[in-house]
Amino acid sequence: MLAMKRVLITGAGSYIGTNIENWLNRFPSKYQVASIGTINNEWKKTDFSSFDVVIDVAGIAHIKITEDLRDLFYSINRDMTIDICQTARESGVKQFIFLSSMNVYGDDCGIVTDKNNENPSSFYGDSKLQADKVIQSMNDDSFAVCSVRPPAIYGKGCKGNYPLLVKYGQKLPVFPDYPQRKSLIFIDNLCEFIRLLIDNNSKGIFCPQNIEYASTSVMVNAIAKYSGHKIWLTTLLNPFVWLGIKLIRFVQRAFDDDAYDLSLSNDFNGKYNVVSFEESIKRSV
């Protein structure tokens, strides 16, 4: 029988941190979980030497990226991450798992076929990439470092664009039926992925996603279905969507391709995908 692993989550109270903690607590014989905040350097008061694994989910996201916030993004997403990782290493922690971002490949990355071909287009993505590079250099035989680069994360109570899609799916009578390849990951699937990283003492760069792509149109249609709302998907609006992708940033983000090649996400033979797409939407509306 494997020894219980002691896990510390930095980023207490965050959506992802709370869900990971709750997920691991479903296995009380395998994990002992604690969480700490990072505001005002609260994490520095914690003795990391009593933990086997540190999961760092603290960071700045889901706010408008403006030039006056540049220093703050790098201070939190890069510098603090590096400091936490270094502290974990010096304290004898065996594994460090960092929640990075798909944005290291660009805010509109098309189809990513090589996980080492990073090309950030914002200082949010660049701050995550710079952190990744430094912490990955700390990998050695006694300290395993994971950089997890999820695509858009969705689930009940999440932030980001998903709540807006829920509004569309529950209220609009019509929506474009536009073809698109988009990577997503349901929060439970991400939590299970993190759990498997812990169990396997994994190291390296990871690009998890749901087992299949889901376009914005498919998402909105599924949301309408499980909300008991009738919506009509039509291709008649597609010429306007196509033009909007060329001219309007919001439309581009909503309908353009933004995905990992499925071959990049085969870790653990895909067993982390414990919830199907249809079931994930049913649980999230």
Backbone as CSV, one residue per row, in Angstrom:
resi,resn,N_x,N_y,N_z,CA_x,CA_y,CA_z,C_x,C_y,C_z
1,MET,0.845,-1.206,0.000,0.000,0.000,0.000,0.876,1.250,0.000
2,LEU,0.554,2.201,-0.916,1.337,3.415,-1.014,1.101,4.303,0.199
3,ALA,2.167,4.989,0.607,2.056,5.896,1.749,1.198,7.096,1.378
4,MET,0.489,7.620,2.366,-0.314,8.815,2.149,0.588,9.976,1.754
5,LYS,0.142,10.762,0.773,0.908,11.924,0.348,0.308,13.186,0.952
6,ARG,1.191,14.032,1.447,0.779,15.299,2.046,0.892,16.375,0.978
7,VAL,-0.232,17.020,0.698,-0.330,17.948,-0.425,-0.668,19.347,0.076
8,LEU,0.077,20.328,-0.408,-0.187,21.733,-0.090,-0.593,22.459,-1.364
9,ILE,-1.721,23.159,-1.306,-2.201,23.949,-2.438,-2.011,25.423,-2.127
10,THR,-1.266,26.126,-2.968,-1.123,27.572,-2.807,-2.133,28.248,-3.735
11,GLY,-2.950,29.107,-3.154,-4.040,29.724,-3.890,-5.366,29.354,-3.265
12,ALA,-5.400,29.340,-1.935,-6.607,28.959,-1.196,-7.778,29.853,-1.587
13,GLY,-8.935,29.236,-1.750,-10.139,29.992,-2.065,-10.363,30.225,-3.543
14,SER,-9.375,29.908,-4.380,-9.549,30.065,-5.819,-10.456,28.963,-6.352
15,TYR,-11.043,29.201,-7.507,-11.948,28.204,-8.092,-11.231,26.881,-8.335
16,ILE,-10.072,26.941,-8.972,-9.342,25.712,-9.292,-8.784,25.078,-8.030
17,GLY,-8.195,25.887,-7.156,-7.630,25.350,-5.926,-8.664,24.654,-5.061
18,THR,-9.829,25.264,-4.926,-10.899,24.671,-4.116,-11.374,23.354,-4.708
19,ASN,-11.500,23.312,-6.035,-11.954,22.083,-6.682,-10.924,20.968,-6.586
20,ILE,-9.644,21.306,-6.721,-8.606,20.285,-6.567,-8.613,19.739,-5.140
21,GLU,-8.721,20.633,-4.165,-8.749,20.202,-2.766,-9.934,19.270,-2.510
22,ASN,-11.104,19.655,-2.994,-12.290,18.813,-2.794,-12.145,17.463,-3.496
23,TRP,-11.528,17.473,-4.657,-11.343,16.232,-5.415,-10.403,15.280,-4.678
24,LEU,-9.281,15.799,-4.221,-8.322,14.952,-3.508,-8.891,14.446,-2.188
25,ASN,-9.744,15.248,-1.572,-10.354,14.834,-0.298,-11.346,13.685,-0.463
26,ARG,-11.667,13.336,-1.698,-12.503,12.165,-1.948,-11.717,10.873,-1.717
27,PHE,-10.404,11.016,-1.560,-9.528,9.858,-1.347,-8.760,10.056,-0.037
28,PRO,-9.456,10.036,1.095,-8.837,10.394,2.378,-7.720,9.457,2.819
29,SER,-7.683,8.256,2.281,-6.608,7.334,2.655,-5.342,7.557,1.839
30,LYS,-5.450,8.397,0.784,-4.309,8.601,-0.110,-3.669,9.974,0.020
31,TYR,-4.474,10.988,0.391,-3.955,12.361,0.415,-4.399,13.093,1.672
32,GLN,-3.475,13.832,2.221,-3.773,14.770,3.301,-3.539,16.155,2.723
33,VAL,-4.593,16.945,2.629,-4.537,18.183,1.853,-4.691,19.413,2.743
34,ALA,-3.859,20.405,2.476,-3.971,21.711,3.127,-3.859,22.778,2.050
35,SER,-4.385,23.954,2.326,-4.280,25.054,1.370,-3.936,26.341,2.096
36,ILE,-3.205,27.204,1.399,-2.811,28.496,1.959,-3.011,29.580,0.917
37,GLY,-3.209,30.804,1.388,-3.315,31.937,0.497,-1.946,32.479,0.128
38,THR,-1.932,33.372,-0.834,-0.670,33.984,-1.259,-0.689,35.503,-1.133
39,ILE,-1.843,36.068,-0.789,-1.929,37.520,-0.621,-1.059,37.946,0.557
40,ASN,-0.329,39.027,0.368,0.580,39.545,1.402,1.618,38.504,1.835
41,ASN,2.029,37.671,0.860,3.076,36.670,1.117,2.728,35.719,2.262
42,GLU,1.447,35.411,2.402,1.007,34.500,3.460,1.716,33.150,3.375
43,TRP,2.020,32.714,2.142,2.632,31.396,1.950,4.002,31.287,2.615
44,LYS,4.678,32.424,2.804,6.023,32.405,3.382,6.018,32.002,4.860
45,LYS,4.843,32.024,5.485,4.747,31.647,6.896,4.602,30.131,7.077
46,THR,4.489,29.405,5.976,4.230,27.967,6.034,5.525,27.168,5.922
47,ASP,5.635,26.125,6.722,6.780,25.216,6.657,6.511,24.165,5.577
48,PHE,7.159,24.315,4.436,6.934,23.402,3.318,7.525,22.013,3.563
49,SER,8.417,21.888,4.523,9.127,20.621,4.718,8.214,19.479,5.170
50,SER,7.006,19.809,5.607,6.079,18.768,6.058,5.193,18.246,4.927
51,PHE,5.470,18.684,3.671,4.638,18.278,2.535,5.450,17.519,1.488
52,ASP,4.772,16.604,0.810,5.378,15.848,-0.286,5.181,16.537,-1.627
53,VAL,4.041,17.217,-1.772,3.657,17.821,-3.046,3.145,19.233,-2.802
54,VAL,3.558,20.169,-3.657,2.995,21.520,-3.646,2.339,21.760,-5.000
55,ILE,1.080,22.185,-4.972,0.344,22.534,-6.190,0.109,24.036,-6.179
56,ASP,0.695,24.733,-7.135,0.598,26.193,-7.172,-0.438,26.619,-8.208
57,VAL,-1.591,27.064,-7.726,-2.647,27.540,-8.620,-2.856,29.046,-8.474
58,ALA,-2.038,29.691,-7.668,-2.168,31.135,-7.472,-1.732,31.865,-8.737
59,GLY,-2.396,32.939,-9.054,-2.022,33.709,-10.234,-3.100,34.711,-10.580
60,ILE,-2.795,35.553,-11.561,-3.753,36.552,-12.029,-4.304,36.100,-13.369
61,ALA,-5.616,36.053,-13.476,-6.286,35.696,-14.727,-7.684,36.288,-14.697
62,HIS,-8.353,36.245,-15.849,-9.750,36.683,-15.975,-9.944,38.157,-15.611
63,ILE,-8.917,38.955,-15.861,-9.079,40.403,-15.771,-8.558,40.999,-17.067
64,LYS,-9.019,42.185,-17.385,-8.593,42.827,-18.620,-7.099,43.131,-18.559
65,ILE,-6.376,42.702,-19.587,-4.926,42.879,-19.624,-4.614,44.264,-20.166
66,THR,-4.150,45.135,-19.290,-3.777,46.490,-19.683,-2.334,46.757,-19.286
67,GLU,-1.717,47.695,-19.978,-0.286,47.937,-19.802,0.076,48.297,-18.368
68,ASP,-0.815,48.976,-17.665,-0.495,49.379,-16.295,-0.447,48.192,-15.331
69,LEU,-0.915,47.019,-15.780,-0.871,45.821,-14.938,0.302,44.903,-15.278
70,ARG,1.131,45.319,-16.219,2.239,44.465,-16.663,3.101,43.997,-15.490
71,ASP,3.572,44.929,-14.669,4.467,44.562,-13.561,3.789,43.615,-12.583
72,LEU,2.490,43.812,-12.345,1.759,42.948,-11.421,1.669,41.523,-11.968
73,PHE,1.395,41.392,-13.264,1.322,40.065,-13.875,2.638,39.314,-13.714
74,TYR,3.748,39.977,-13.992,5.048,39.311,-13.879,5.407,39.037,-12.421
75,SER,5.017,39.935,-11.535,5.317,39.742,-10.116,4.608,38.515,-9.555
76,ILE,3.346,38.324,-9.938,2.554,37.210,-9.402,2.756,35.935,-10.211
77,ASN,2.545,36.023,-11.521,2.554,34.814,-12.355,3.949,34.248,-12.593
78,ARG,4.960,35.092,-12.526,6.329,34.615,-12.742,7.117,34.577,-11.444
79,ASP,7.343,35.747,-10.850,8.281,35.836,-9.724,7.814,35.034,-8.515
80,MET,6.538,35.168,-8.149,6.050,34.440,-6.981,6.068,32.933,-7.228
81,THR,5.725,32.518,-8.437,5.767,31.089,-8.772,7.172,30.533,-8.605
82,ILE,8.150,31.259,-9.112,9.542,30.821,-8.997,9.958,30.749,-7.531
83,ASP,9.553,31.750,-6.748,9.899,31.763,-5.317,9.283,30.568,-4.587
84,ILE,8.015,30.273,-4.879,7.340,29.149,-4.222,8.001,27.834,-4.617
85,CYS,8.326,27.694,-5.893,8.971,26.469,-6.367,10.344,26.293,-5.725
86,GLN,11.110,27.373,-5.652,12.438,27.304,-5.044,12.340,26.939,-3.564
87,THR,11.368,27.525,-2.879,11.162,27.208,-1.465,10.797,25.736,-1.290
88,ALA,9.923,25.239,-2.164,9.535,23.826,-2.098,10.745,22.923,-2.292
89,ARG,11.564,23.264,-3.254,12.759,22.447,-3.530,13.716,22.442,-2.348
90,GLU,13.973,23.624,-1.799,14.908,23.738,-0.676,14.361,23.080,0.585
91,SER,13.037,22.927,0.661,12.401,22.336,1.845,12.278,20.821,1.755
92,GLY,12.714,20.252,0.650,12.663,18.802,0.509,11.370,18.254,-0.047
93,VAL,10.514,19.142,-0.586,9.292,18.687,-1.249,9.682,17.851,-2.467
94,LYS,8.934,16.798,-2.739,9.306,15.872,-3.812,8.752,16.273,-5.176
95,GLN,7.625,17.000,-5.184,6.990,17.331,-6.462,6.335,18.699,-6.391
96,PHE,6.469,19.457,-7.478,5.857,20.779,-7.590,5.026,20.799,-8.867
97,ILE,3.753,21.144,-8.736,2.840,21.191,-9.878,2.348,22.626,-10.046
98,PHE,2.618,23.200,-11.204,2.281,24.596,-11.480,1.182,24.664,-12.528
99,LEU,0.135,25.434,-12.242,-0.928,25.641,-13.209,-0.522,26.779,-14.138
100,SER,0.007,26.418,-15.288,0.403,27.381,-16.299,-0.809,27.681,-17.181
101,SER,-0.628,27.846,-18.489,-1.752,28.230,-19.334,-1.483,27.903,-20.797
102,MET,-2.540,27.620,-21.530,-2.449,27.448,-22.978,-2.023,28.741,-23.659
103,ASN,-2.177,29.863,-22.960,-1.816,31.156,-23.533,-0.326,31.300,-23.795
104,VAL,0.490,30.382,-23.325,1.916,30.436,-23.670,2.109,30.195,-25.163
105,TYR,1.096,29.661,-25.840,1.161,29.430,-27.285,0.500,30.560,-28.076
106,GLY,0.048,31.585,-27.377,-0.637,32.695,-28.013,-2.083,32.750,-27.576
107,ASP,-2.659,33.939,-27.609,-4.054,34.077,-27.198,-5.004,33.456,-28.221
108,ASP,-4.575,33.407,-29.473,-5.328,32.734,-30.539,-4.324,31.861,-31.275
109,CYS,-4.194,30.632,-30.835,-3.043,29.825,-31.252,-3.334,28.866,-32.398
110,GLY,-4.552,28.867,-32.948,-4.851,27.915,-34.000,-4.813,26.498,-33.447
111,ILE,-4.086,25.606,-34.122,-3.930,24.227,-33.660,-2.482,24.027,-33.235
112,VAL,-2.257,23.771,-31.965,-0.911,23.555,-31.430,-0.532,22.093,-31.651
113,THR,0.563,21.866,-32.375,1.008,20.497,-32.660,2.314,20.148,-31.962
114,ASP,2.988,21.146,-31.400,4.265,20.922,-30.714,4.234,21.683,-29.398
115,LYS,4.269,20.970,-28.286,4.146,21.638,-26.991,5.365,22.485,-26.650
116,ASN,6.439,22.343,-27.394,7.638,23.147,-27.149,7.727,24.365,-28.056
117,ASN,6.702,24.599,-28.862,6.697,25.726,-29.795,5.864,26.876,-29.224
118,GLU,6.335,27.429,-28.104,5.592,28.503,-27.434,5.726,29.816,-28.201
119,ASN,4.669,30.614,-28.157,4.684,31.904,-28.851,3.654,32.834,-28.219
120,PRO,3.890,33.272,-26.969,2.890,34.104,-26.282,2.676,35.434,-26.987
121,SER,1.430,35.898,-26.978,1.099,37.169,-27.627,0.630,38.221,-26.628
122,SER,0.684,37.897,-25.337,0.323,38.855,-24.291,1.266,38.663,-23.120
123,PHE,1.350,39.657,-22.247,2.246,39.462,-21.107,1.643,38.525,-20.068
124,TYR,0.356,38.204,-20.175,-0.187,37.120,-19.357,0.460,35.798,-19.771
125,GLY,0.397,35.486,-21.059,1.009,34.258,-21.549,2.513,34.244,-21.357
126,ASP,3.149,35.386,-21.570,4.606,35.448,-21.420,5.023,35.271,-19.967
127,SER,4.254,35.827,-19.034,4.597,35.671,-17.614,4.516,34.207,-17.199
128,LYS,3.541,33.482,-17.729,3.423,32.049,-17.445,4.583,31.277,-18.076
129,LEU,4.932,31.635,-19.302,6.019,30.935,-19.985,7.350,31.156,-19.287
130,GLN,7.613,32.386,-18.870,8.875,32.657,-18.173,8.956,31.869,-16.869
131,ALA,7.843,31.754,-16.172,7.827,30.928,-14.957,8.097,29.469,-15.305
132,ASP,7.445,28.968,-16.356,7.649,27.584,-16.786,9.123,27.282,-17.031
133,LYS,9.780,28.173,-17.753,11.178,27.924,-18.126,12.077,27.817,-16.902
134,VAL,11.866,28.696,-15.939,12.730,28.680,-14.755,12.445,27.460,-13.888
135,ILE,11.183,27.174,-13.632,10.889,26.055,-12.732,11.226,24.713,-13.379
136,GLN,11.094,24.611,-14.699,11.465,23.359,-15.362,12.963,23.089,-15.242
137,SER,13.744,24.155,-15.122,15.194,23.981,-14.956,15.539,23.421,-13.580
138,MET,14.583,23.418,-12.649,14.816,22.881,-11.306,14.552,21.377,-11.230
139,ASN,14.033,20.789,-12.303,13.792,19.348,-12.325,15.080,18.571,-12.089
140,ASP,15.047,17.605,-11.182,16.177,16.692,-11.014,15.663,15.367,-10.459
141,ASP,16.556,14.490,-10.072,16.151,13.150,-9.632,15.339,13.157,-8.342
142,SER,15.471,14.214,-7.551,14.771,14.256,-6.264,13.650,15.292,-6.222
143,PHE,13.484,16.046,-7.302,12.470,17.108,-7.331,11.813,17.121,-8.703
144,ALA,10.548,16.705,-8.752,9.797,16.620,-10.006,8.938,17.869,-10.179
145,VAL,9.097,18.530,-11.319,8.346,19.753,-11.599,7.416,19.532,-12.791
146,CYS,6.144,19.857,-12.602,5.134,19.753,-13.657,4.620,21.141,-14.011
147,SER,4.607,21.458,-15.293,3.930,22.652,-15.791,2.694,22.183,-16.551
148,VAL,1.527,22.482,-16.011,0.264,22.049,-16.619,-0.327,23.236,-17.368
149,ARG,-0.555,23.052,-18.673,-1.031,24.141,-19.527,-2.436,23.841,-20.050
150,PRO,-3.436,23.989,-19.215,-4.798,23.645,-19.639,-5.361,24.671,-20.613
151,PRO,-6.275,24.244,-21.478,-7.054,25.198,-22.272,-8.123,25.813,-21.384
152,ALA,-9.153,26.393,-21.974,-10.227,27.001,-21.185,-10.843,25.968,-20.243
153,ILE,-10.934,26.337,-18.969,-11.484,25.460,-17.933,-12.924,25.895,-17.651
154,TYR,-13.828,24.931,-17.594,-15.223,25.283,-17.324,-15.813,24.335,-16.286
155,GLY,-16.886,24.787,-15.681,-17.573,24.010,-14.656,-18.489,24.919,-13.870
156,LYS,-19.274,24.346,-13.014,-20.218,25.111,-12.199,-19.469,26.142,-11.357
157,GLY,-19.845,27.415,-11.488,-19.244,28.460,-10.676,-17.935,29.011,-11.186
158,CYS,-17.513,28.608,-12.389,-16.219,29.076,-12.898,-16.307,30.516,-13.383
159,LYS,-15.133,31.099,-13.606,-15.046,32.443,-14.174,-14.705,32.317,-15.657
160,GLY,-14.357,33.442,-16.283,-13.994,33.393,-17.690,-15.202,33.544,-18.596
161,ASN,-15.122,32.942,-19.781,-16.165,33.113,-20.794,-17.345,32.156,-20.636
162,TYR,-17.165,31.093,-19.886,-18.233,30.090,-19.800,-19.552,30.649,-19.248
163,PRO,-19.539,31.461,-18.182,-20.810,32.019,-17.702,-21.554,32.812,-18.775
164,LEU,-20.802,33.460,-19.676,-21.441,34.196,-20.767,-22.101,33.228,-21.750
165,LEU,-21.432,32.111,-22.032,-22.030,31.104,-22.908,-23.299,30.527,-22.288
166,VAL,-23.306,30.376,-20.975,-24.507,29.886,-20.290,-25.667,30.858,-20.506
167,LYS,-25.394,32.148,-20.415,-26.444,33.143,-20.658,-26.975,33.033,-22.082
168,TYR,-26.045,32.888,-23.044,-26.476,32.749,-24.440,-27.358,31.509,-24.607
169,GLY,-26.896,30.398,-24.052,-27.609,29.137,-24.219,-28.966,29.110,-23.549
170,GLN,-29.134,29.924,-22.517,-30.392,29.920,-21.773,-31.375,30.987,-22.240
171,LYS,-30.909,31.943,-23.070,-31.779,33.063,-23.411,-31.954,33.313,-24.908
172,LEU,-30.921,33.047,-25.717,-31.014,33.393,-27.134,-31.893,32.406,-27.892
173,PRO,-32.682,32.904,-28.854,-33.508,32.003,-29.668,-32.737,31.388,-30.837
174,VAL,-31.649,32.039,-31.237,-30.889,31.595,-32.399,-29.405,31.840,-32.146
175,PHE,-28.556,30.975,-32.735,-27.108,31.103,-32.545,-26.415,30.529,-33.774
176,PRO,-25.255,31.083,-34.143,-24.549,30.573,-35.330,-24.126,29.112,-35.162
177,ASP,-24.232,28.356,-36.234,-23.724,26.979,-36.275,-22.414,27.020,-37.064
178,TYR,-21.348,27.391,-36.353,-20.073,27.667,-37.027,-19.048,26.584,-36.688
179,PRO,-18.418,25.976,-37.706,-17.434,24.912,-37.441,-16.173,25.458,-36.789
180,GLN,-15.663,24.717,-35.824,-14.524,25.213,-35.046,-13.907,24.058,-34.268
181,ARG,-12.579,24.088,-34.128,-11.884,23.146,-33.255,-11.409,23.914,-32.032
182,LYS,-11.957,23.572,-30.887,-11.635,24.290,-29.658,-11.377,23.295,-28.533
183,SER,-10.215,23.441,-27.885,-9.894,22.602,-26.732,-10.497,23.194,-25.468
184,LEU,-11.035,22.327,-24.636,-11.598,22.703,-23.343,-11.241,21.611,-22.351
185,ILE,-11.368,21.920,-21.074,-11.268,20.856,-20.077,-12.240,21.140,-18.937
186,PHE,-13.044,20.155,-18.634,-13.985,20.246,-17.523,-13.204,20.177,-16.217
187,ILE,-13.635,20.923,-15.224,-12.873,21.057,-13.981,-12.609,19.699,-13.326
188,ASP,-13.575,18.787,-13.345,-13.352,17.468,-12.732,-12.270,16.689,-13.469
189,ASN,-12.242,16.818,-14.790,-11.207,16.132,-15.566,-9.827,16.713,-15.272
190,LEU,-9.752,18.025,-15.086,-8.480,18.645,-14.716,-8.035,18.172,-13.336
191,CYS,-8.966,18.111,-12.403,-8.625,17.658,-11.045,-8.112,16.220,-11.050
192,GLU,-8.741,15.364,-11.841,-8.282,13.977,-11.930,-6.903,13.912,-12.591
193,PHE,-6.665,14.782,-13.560,-5.343,14.837,-14.191,-4.273,15.188,-13.159
194,ILE,-4.556,16.191,-12.344,-3.620,16.584,-11.286,-3.388,15.418,-10.329
195,ARG,-4.447,14.713,-9.989,-4.322,13.572,-9.075,-3.412,12.494,-9.659
196,LEU,-3.538,12.237,-10.949,-2.697,11.227,-11.591,-1.245,11.687,-11.681
197,LEU,-1.022,12.980,-11.847,0.350,13.504,-11.799,0.990,13.193,-10.451
198,ILE,0.203,13.377,-9.390,0.706,13.103,-8.038,1.017,11.618,-7.876
199,ASP,0.078,10.779,-8.265,0.250,9.335,-8.083,1.460,8.792,-8.831
200,ASN,1.767,9.402,-9.982,2.860,8.910,-10.818,4.152,9.701,-10.651
201,ASN,4.144,10.657,-9.701,5.317,11.513,-9.486,5.846,12.041,-10.821
202,SER,4.936,12.535,-11.646,5.272,12.961,-13.000,6.080,14.248,-13.000
203,LYS,6.760,14.481,-14.108,7.491,15.727,-14.311,7.422,16.103,-15.782
204,GLY,7.584,17.411,-16.070,7.578,17.859,-17.452,6.451,18.824,-17.756
205,ILE,6.155,18.982,-19.048,5.137,19.910,-19.536,3.939,19.108,-20.033
206,PHE,2.737,19.538,-19.650,1.534,18.767,-19.949,0.442,19.664,-20.528
207,CYS,-0.297,19.110,-21.493,-1.360,19.848,-22.181,-2.666,19.043,-22.149
208,PRO,-3.289,18.924,-20.996,-4.518,18.119,-20.892,-5.709,18.812,-21.541
209,GLN,-6.667,18.020,-21.977,-7.917,18.556,-22.518,-8.973,17.460,-22.489
210,ASN,-10.217,17.857,-22.696,-11.277,16.870,-22.852,-10.945,15.933,-24.006
211,ILE,-11.594,14.803,-24.030,-11.271,13.778,-25.017,-11.657,14.191,-26.437
212,GLU,-12.496,15.226,-26.571,-12.922,15.679,-27.891,-13.038,17.199,-27.903
213,TYR,-12.921,17.776,-29.107,-13.111,19.213,-29.262,-14.593,19.563,-29.107
214,ALA,-14.847,20.827,-28.791,-16.228,21.309,-28.715,-16.255,22.759,-29.175
215,SER,-16.937,23.025,-30.261,-17.051,24.392,-30.755,-17.933,25.218,-29.834
216,THR,-17.840,26.525,-29.986,-18.714,27.413,-29.220,-20.179,27.105,-29.520
217,SER,-20.474,26.790,-30.772,-21.848,26.452,-31.156,-22.328,25.198,-30.444
218,VAL,-21.480,24.181,-30.386,-21.834,22.933,-29.696,-22.038,23.189,-28.207
219,MET,-21.172,24.028,-27.627,-21.305,24.360,-26.207,-22.649,25.021,-25.927
220,VAL,-22.974,26.045,-26.699,-24.211,26.795,-26.472,-25.429,25.897,-26.672
221,ASN,-25.377,25.041,-27.678,-26.494,24.128,-27.935,-26.693,23.145,-26.780
222,ALA,-25.583,22.623,-26.233,-25.677,21.690,-25.104,-26.189,22.395,-23.851
223,ILE,-25.745,23.624,-23.637,-26.224,24.401,-22.490,-27.734,24.616,-22.590
224,ALA,-28.197,24.970,-23.793,-29.634,25.160,-24.001,-30.394,23.862,-23.721
225,LYS,-29.858,22.757,-24.210,-30.498,21.446,-24.036,-30.704,21.116,-22.565
226,TYR,-29.648,21.294,-21.759,-29.735,20.896,-20.351,-30.321,21.996,-19.465
227,SER,-30.657,23.123,-20.082,-31.363,24.182,-19.356,-32.850,24.184,-19.703
228,GLY,-33.250,23.277,-20.586,-34.651,23.215,-20.989,-35.061,24.363,-21.882
229,HIS,-34.099,24.910,-22.636,-34.367,26.060,-23.499,-34.203,25.650,-24.958
230,LYS,-35.105,26.070,-25.804,-35.012,25.766,-27.225,-34.207,26.846,-27.944
231,ILE,-33.211,26.401,-28.707,-32.390,27.335,-29.465,-32.192,26.766,-30.865
232,TRP,-32.131,27.641,-31.833,-31.965,27.219,-33.230,-30.557,27.567,-33.676
233,LEU,-29.792,26.553,-34.035,-28.469,26.780,-34.611,-28.611,26.871,-36.123
234,THR,-28.032,27.909,-36.706,-28.175,28.119,-38.140,-26.854,28.521,-38.780
235,THR,-26.629,28.023,-39.984,-25.438,28.417,-40.754,-25.669,29.726,-41.501
236,LEU,-26.892,30.234,-41.469,-27.190,31.475,-42.189,-26.377,32.654,-41.657
237,LEU,-25.966,32.568,-40.388,-25.194,33.656,-39.783,-23.689,33.509,-40.001
238,ASN,-23.263,32.397,-40.598,-21.833,32.118,-40.703,-21.030,33.149,-41.496
239,PRO,-21.581,33.737,-42.573,-20.808,34.786,-43.261,-20.479,35.968,-42.344
240,PHE,-21.397,36.302,-41.469,-21.152,37.401,-40.534,-20.123,36.995,-39.475
241,VAL,-20.175,35.739,-39.043,-19.179,35.246,-38.090,-17.801,35.260,-38.734
242,TRP,-17.718,34.774,-39.976,-16.438,34.743,-40.700,-15.846,36.142,-40.799
243,LEU,-16.681,37.121,-41.134,-16.208,38.498,-41.229,-15.828,39.028,-39.857
244,GLY,-16.627,38.701,-38.855,-16.335,39.151,-37.498,-15.015,38.624,-36.983
245,ILE,-14.663,37.384,-37.341,-13.376,36.813,-36.930,-12.223,37.660,-37.454
246,LYS,-12.397,38.217,-38.653,-11.348,39.036,-39.261,-11.246,40.422,-38.630
247,LEU,-12.360,40.920,-38.096,-12.410,42.328,-37.701,-12.594,42.584,-36.208
248,ILE,-13.219,41.662,-35.499,-13.612,41.928,-34.112,-12.963,40.911,-33.184
249,ARG,-12.214,41.410,-32.223,-11.452,40.543,-31.323,-12.355,39.550,-30.583
250,PHE,-13.457,40.013,-30.067,-14.354,39.149,-29.298,-14.868,37.988,-30.148
251,VAL,-15.242,38.278,-31.376,-15.753,37.236,-32.271,-14.648,36.243,-32.608
252,GLN,-13.438,36.753,-32.812,-12.301,35.871,-33.081,-12.063,34.907,-31.928
253,ARG,-12.074,35.428,-30.710,-11.850,34.579,-29.539,-12.951,33.531,-29.389
254,ALA,-14.155,33.897,-29.790,-15.293,32.992,-29.599,-15.368,31.890,-30.648
255,PHE,-14.976,32.193,-31.894,-15.279,31.257,-32.981,-14.076,30.736,-33.764
256,ASP,-12.890,31.297,-33.575,-11.732,30.820,-34.331,-11.173,29.545,-33.699
257,ASP,-10.429,28.757,-34.488,-9.790,27.553,-33.953,-8.814,27.920,-32.840
258,ASP,-8.838,27.133,-31.776,-7.961,27.366,-30.620,-7.852,26.035,-29.882
259,ALA,-6.877,25.210,-30.296,-6.895,23.830,-29.807,-5.507,23.208,-29.773
260,TYR,-5.381,22.221,-28.902,-4.238,21.320,-28.919,-4.547,20.166,-29.869
261,ASP,-3.562,19.749,-30.645,-3.701,18.491,-31.348,-3.975,17.399,-30.308
262,LEU,-4.900,16.527,-30.598,-5.309,15.529,-29.608,-4.155,14.631,-29.168
263,SER,-3.134,14.496,-30.027,-1.994,13.639,-29.689,-1.165,14.197,-28.539
264,LEU,-1.313,15.496,-28.240,-0.545,16.110,-27.154,-1.147,15.812,-25.782
265,SER,-2.320,15.209,-25.764,-3.076,15.088,-24.516,-3.372,13.644,-24.131
266,ASN,-2.501,12.736,-24.556,-2.733,11.305,-24.315,-2.132,10.784,-23.015
267,ASP,-1.691,11.666,-22.135,-1.109,11.226,-20.866,-2.092,10.334,-20.116
268,PHE,-1.548,9.310,-19.482,-2.354,8.348,-18.704,-3.431,7.693,-19.572
269,ASN,-3.133,7.605,-20.880,-4.073,7.004,-21.842,-5.449,7.669,-21.801
270,GLY,-5.444,8.957,-21.438,-6.698,9.701,-21.406,-7.620,9.349,-20.260
271,LYS,-7.124,8.573,-19.297,-7.991,8.103,-18.206,-8.432,9.229,-17.268
272,TYR,-7.820,10.395,-17.395,-8.243,11.527,-16.563,-9.578,12.095,-17.026
273,ASN,-10.011,11.743,-18.226,-11.311,12.214,-18.711,-12.421,11.348,-18.127
274,VAL,-12.743,11.630,-16.880,-13.710,10.810,-16.136,-15.151,11.269,-16.338
275,VAL,-15.329,12.439,-16.948,-16.674,12.971,-17.192,-16.789,13.313,-18.675
276,SER,-17.820,12.817,-19.330,-18.030,13.093,-20.752,-18.440,14.548,-20.960
277,PHE,-18.344,15.003,-22.210,-18.730,16.382,-22.506,-20.189,16.642,-22.142
278,GLU,-21.088,15.773,-22.601,-22.515,15.970,-22.330,-22.790,16.024,-20.829
279,GLU,-22.187,15.106,-20.083,-22.399,15.076,-18.637,-21.811,16.320,-17.975
280,SER,-20.681,16.803,-18.498,-20.047,17.988,-17.906,-20.926,19.221,-18.046
281,ILE,-21.589,19.351,-19.186,-22.496,20.486,-19.372,-23.713,20.339,-18.470
282,LYS,-24.206,19.134,-18.372,-25.361,18.866,-17.504,-25.063,19.268,-16.068
283,ARG,-23.822,19.025,-15.615,-23.437,19.363,-14.246,-23.130,20.849,-14.065
284,SER,-22.968,21.572,-15.169,-22.430,22.934,-15.080,-23.454,24.033,-15.262
285,VAL,-24.665,23.684,-15.722,-25.656,24.744,-15.975,-26.519,24.973,-14.729
